[in-house]
Amino acid sequence: MGVFVFLPLVLPLSAWPIARLAETRLHPRAATLLLTAVAVVMAGCSTLCLVMVVGTARLPGNPLPDGWSDPRVRAAVPHDEIAGRAALAALVLVVAACARTLLRHRRVTRRARRAFGPVGGPPLCGRTAGGRRPDPAAPPGPRVAVLPDSTPYAYALPGGPGRIVVSTALLAGLAPAERRALFAHERAHLAARHHRHLLAVHLAARATPFLVPLRAAVVYTAERWADEEAARTVGDRRTVARAIGRAALLSAGTPAPTLAALAATGPVPRRVAALLAPAPVARTWPPAFTAVGLAAWGAAAGALVSAMASANSAVTLFLIVHTTASL
């Protein structure tokens, strides 16, 4: 294995160019899917790399089988003792950071769903938490929880069924057409399950700090994806742009960064400018001989090499352990 075992730790740097270019050169849906996939693969490979280094190191109290302490196994990793201690500390931090993100996401969603009571029965348009009259701009499908709150906010709460959570303070600051844009935006988040993409890239960035630019890009492109779906539903891109701008001035954000909202994340002026421009062309993959195409292929190649390096390390270590155990 040699130094190649450390490749997955640095290969996420190859995704930095596409993280920036995808925001402006790719359709938001394609950018979100591509960046999420690259981030998940690279984070998984880097975590596996840490596990392999820790497993081969000469560490006190290592619970792994005796074959893993064989000198030929340790020789597969340069400076195994120093690298093993550093990898062990990094692995503990990764597990703790990912656990904290998962617990926060679960705690926020469970607390919000408990506050709304049972969700049985058919979906009702615009049902409120306090039994008030439903908002006429509320869409059919997902339940809409209009909370009597002086703090302006709105976000998509995932689950079965999903909910659109909005406060009366935010609705009061929007015109009827802008309310329809808000509900269409949040409904797009629920339909595309954007919370899964956001949670995945947040965990990936916790596992590999080099993936922070991809996390920021996915947060932006997921909002742009919902913006475009809302513009298609409402039929007026300027109305959606006005709704985003006004909600950004009023909104207090979401209770967790893994929840999607109309104006909680992403550079709002860039989103408004994109909506005032023509709709982006939808394509599954950018042309090869363009800046964004080369960056996309570079990120894909980096993810592939990272996966191959991790697989090579795992297979090589397994063969060495198997050989030394049979001698």
Number of C-alpha atoms within 10 A of each C-alpha: 18 11 9 17 24 22 19 28 21 14 21 27 15 20 26 18 18 27 26 16 17 25 21 15 16 23 22 25 21 19 29 28 15 21 25 23 17 24 30 20 19 31 28 18 28 27 21 21 26 25 17 20 24 24 23 26 27 19 16 6 6 14 9 10 11 11 17 23 18 16 13 15 22 20 14 21 23 18 12 21 17 13 18 24 16 14 22 19 12 18 20 11 14 21 14 14 17 17 14 14 18 15 12 16 18 14 13 16 18 13 10 15 17 10 10 15 9 8 14 8 6 10 16 15 18 22 18 21 16 11 10 12 10 16 19 11 18 24 21 13 15 25 22 27 25 26 21 15 12 10 16 22 26 30 27 27 26 20 13 9 14 21 24 25 22 25 20 18 19 21 19 11 17 19 15 15 15 23 24 22 33 33 26 26 31 29 26 22 29 23 12 14 17 25 21 14 23 22 20 20 28 28 25 28 24 23 27 23 15 22 29 20 21 27 27 19 24 31 27 21 26 29 29 27 22 27 29 24 20 25 21 15 15 20 12 15 23 17 22 30 23 19 24 27 17 17 26 20 12 17 21 15 21 19 15 15 18 24 25 28 26 31 26 23 18 18 13 21 13 14 21 20 12 18 23 16 10 9 13 14 10 12 11 13 15 21 12 12 9 10 14 23 19 16 23 27 17 17 26 20 16 23 25 17 17 28 20 15 21 27 16 15 23 17 13 15 21 13 13 17 19 13 11 16 13 8 5
